[in-house]
Amino acid sequence: MGYSGWSDDAYSHISKSYVDKDADEIFSKSAKKEMLPQDVSIREARDSDEHPESLAVMVFLDVTGSMGRIPEEIVKNKLGALMSTIIENGVEHPQILFGAIGDHISDRTPLQIGQFESGTEELDKWLTSMYLEGGGGGQNKESYLLAWIIAGRHTSIDCFEKRNEKGFLFTIGDESNWDNLSIRALKDLLGYKEPEVVTDVQLLEEAQRLYNVYHIHINEASYRDDPRVLGYWKKMLGERLIILDDYNAVCETIATVIAIQHGVDIKDVVSKFDSKIAGIVSNALAVIGTIGTVATTNDGVINL
């Protein structure tokens, strides 16, 4: 995947077609088989003639409750900001995989996985193929660790395998995380034959071997400044927890993090945004802005 290219003009045309449509008209009305995780093998981010130095970026969106607003905002208005900002700040060949997260305890479709893509139409395809189930269990937890198990066990990315450069993994939501995946969950959801229980700590470590892992906490509504939620994420991710006060700035935040870790000054990145978005992103990344550039050592680590 990821062999076509990004076009601002093509995205402008696509986004205009969504202006008068609501989410029910844009997104899939049921789970798409090609995005379901049962017996998932490998999602690949590969170099090609058009993209000789690909960078794998995984973006998993919480699609429970009010979080379903975010995929709609990205499709209609912000996919261009995400791709253009990354490319304009020196990462010329991003390959982005969009996925959807729910609650594996209570939802029928707690995990959906797209493919790594660079092209406008392909990115739009996987985004709009998402089923916005709108569920969740009401227990202040969602299954963000499902993104970690896919990243750590079910991806193969040339940026790491050829150049010892980690990809990026972002989960986005407003709740805490389950602390393990049971044997039943691994069998029923992922098709594992003889699994053992795995913890959130284990899965995070596996994902971090290949990816710079971040969580963007949408600091609105029921879990605004909730110490139970923020305490969990701070313990797990430290400064790689991003607290964002406005979901409309998700794409600019993701792109800015990637640019910062590739040596671009945060002030130079946000100077291209409108003043409101620039302020939101700058505040959210006040700590992230101190992170060093991407390492190219033989173990693919990041210097902090």
N, C-alpha and C positions, 0 to 999 in steps of 0.2 A: 504494500500500500504506500501512498504518499508520493506517487510519481508525477502527479499533475501540479500546477502552480497556482499561486494566489493572484487574484485580480480584484483591485478596488472597484473597477467599473462593473464587473460581474456581480460583486456583492451588492453594490448600489441598486442594480436591477432586481436582484432577488429580494432585498429588504423592502423595496417599494411594493412588491407584490403582497407583502404581509401587512401593510398599513391598516387596512380595513378588516383584518381577520383577528379573531380571538384565539386563545390557546387551543380550544377544541377543534378549530379548523386547521391549525398548523401542525399539531403533533399527532402521533399515532393514537388511535382510539383503543388499541390493545397492544400487548407485548409482542414485539417482532422476534421471530424465531432466531434470526441471525444475530440478535443482540443478547440472547439469553446465555447464561453461563454453563448450563448442563453440558458436561464433557468438553468444556472449553480447552483448546490446546494452547496455541501461542499467538499473541498479537505482535506483529513485527514492525519496527521502524527502521527501514533500510536506506542506505545511500543509493543514489542513481546518477545517471548522467546529468539530469536536471537539478538534482539535489545531492551534490557530492559530499557535503558535510551535514547530514541530517542531525537534528536535535529532537529527541523524544520528549513530548510534553503530554502528561495525562491530566485531565480535568474531570473530576467526578462531582456531579451536582446532586445535592439532596433534592429529591422530588416529592417529599412528603409535605402536606399542609401548604402553608403560605410560601414555602421555598420554591414551589412551582413557578413563581413569578420570575425567577432568575433565568431558567432556560428560555422563556419567552422574551425577556429583555435582550439576551444574547443574540437570539435569532433575528429579532426585529432591528436592533440598534447597535449592538456592541461587538459582534464578531469581527467587523472591520477594524475597530480600535485594538482588539487583541492581536490580530495578525500584523497589521501595519506597524504597531508600536514595537513588536518584537523584531520585525524585519528591519525597520529604520534604525534600530539601535544595535546593529551589527550581527544579529543572528539571522542569517539570510535564508536558512532552510529548516524552519520549525515544522515538525510533524506532530499534529495534535490528535489525541484520542479523547473523545468525549464519552463519559459514562454516567449512569444514573444510580443513585443509592437510595434505598429505603430501609425498612426494618426487617431483618431476616426472621425475627420471632413472630411478627404479626402480618407482614405483607405477603401477597401472592407473588409479587415481582420485585424483590428487594435489590436486585442487581441487574443492570443492563450495560453492555460493553460494545462500543463502536470499534472502529479501526483507526490506526494512525493515518492521517491524511494531511496533505498540504494544499490541495486544490479547493477553490471556493465552492463549487457544486457538491463535492464529496463531503466537505465539512458540514454544509447545510443539510445534506442527506442524513448523516448520522445524528445530528442534533434533532431534526424533525422526526426521526424514526423513534425517538424516545416516547415511552408511555408514561405520562405524568400521573402515576397512580394516586398520589395525594393521600396516602395512608399514614403509617407511623403508629407507634404503640402507646403514646401518651405517657411514656416512662422516662422522659428526658434523655433517651438514648436512641441513636440510629446506628446502622451497620457500616460505618465508615471503614472499618477494618477489612471489609470485602474489597475495597480498592487496593489495600495493601497486599492482600494475598494474590490478586491479579497481577499487580506490579512486580512482586517479588518472585512469583512462581510461573507466570504465564505470559511473560513478554521477552522478546529478544531484540536488543536495540544496538545498532551499529555505533552510535556515539560512544557507548561504553565499551563495546567489544573490540572496536577498532582503534579508538582514540583515548580510552580510559577517562572519558568525560561522562559524568552522571547526567541522566535526564532529570526532568522535573515532574513531581506529582503533587497536585493540589486537590484536596477535598474541600468542599464548600457546604456549610450548613449552620444550624443554630443550636444543635444539641450536643450531648456527650456521646460516647462511643461504647459499644458493648466490649466487655473485657475478654471474650473468647468466642470461638466457633466450636460448637459441639460436633460430635461424630455424626449425629443425624443431619445437622446442617451441611456438613461437608459432603455427605453422601447424597442427600436430596437435592441440594442446590448446585453443587459443583461436580457431582458424579464421581467423587473419589471412592475407590473400591474398598480399601482397608485403612481408613484414616485414624489418626489420633487427635484428641482435642488439642487445639492450638490457641495460644493466648494473643492478646493484642500486642504485647511486648515482643513476642516472637515474630509476628507478622510485620511489625514496624521495622525490626532489625533486618529482616529479609528484603523489604522494600528499599530501605536506606542503603543497601549495598549497591543498588543500581540507580537510585533516584535521590535528588534533594527533595525531601518530603515536607510539605507545608499543610497546615489546615487554616482556612479562612473562616473565622467565626462571624456570622452575620449578627451583629449586636443590636438586634431589634426585637420587638414583640416580647413574647413570654419569657425568653431566656436572656434578656438584656442584662449584662453585668452579673449573671448568675454565677456565684462562686463554685457551685457544684460542677458546672459545665466548664468554666474557665480554669478551675483548679485541675481538672483532669487533663486538659490540653496542655497547660503549662508544664505539668509533670512529665507528659509524654514528649513534647516537642520543644519546650523552652522558648527561645526567641523565634522559633519557626511557627509559632502560633501567631496569626495575624488577626487582630480584632478590627473589624470593618463596620463602621457606623451606618453605611448606606450601601445596599446591595447593588445599586446602579453603578458602582465603581469596581465591581468584581474583575472585569476584563482588564481594565487599566492597571489594577493592582497586580494581577498575575504577570502581565507583560513587564511591568516595572521591576518586579522581583527578578525576572529572568535577565533583564538588562543590567541591573545592579551586579548580579553575580558574573556578568561578562565584562565588568570593568567600567560601566557607564555611571557617571555621577547622577544621583537621583534628581538633582535640580535640573539637569539637562533633559531628563526623561519627562518629568511632569510639566516642564515649561510649554510643552505642546498641547497639554490638556486645557480645557476651560478652567477658570479659577476655582469653581466649586469642586470639581473632580480632583484638581491638583491638590487642594487643601485636604480633602478626605484621604487621598492616597498617601500624601506626605505624613499625615498624622498616624495612619495605620502602620507605616513602614519606618517610623522613627527609630526603632531598634534594628529592624532588618537592614536598614541603610548602612549599618556598620559591618555587615557580612563581607568577607573577602571575595576575591574573584575565583572563578572556576579553576580547580587544580588539574594538572595534566600529568600527575605522577603515575607510577605503574599500578597503583591500586584504585585509581579513580576517586580518591577522596577529595573533600572540599576543605580548604584552609579557612578556619574561622578565627 
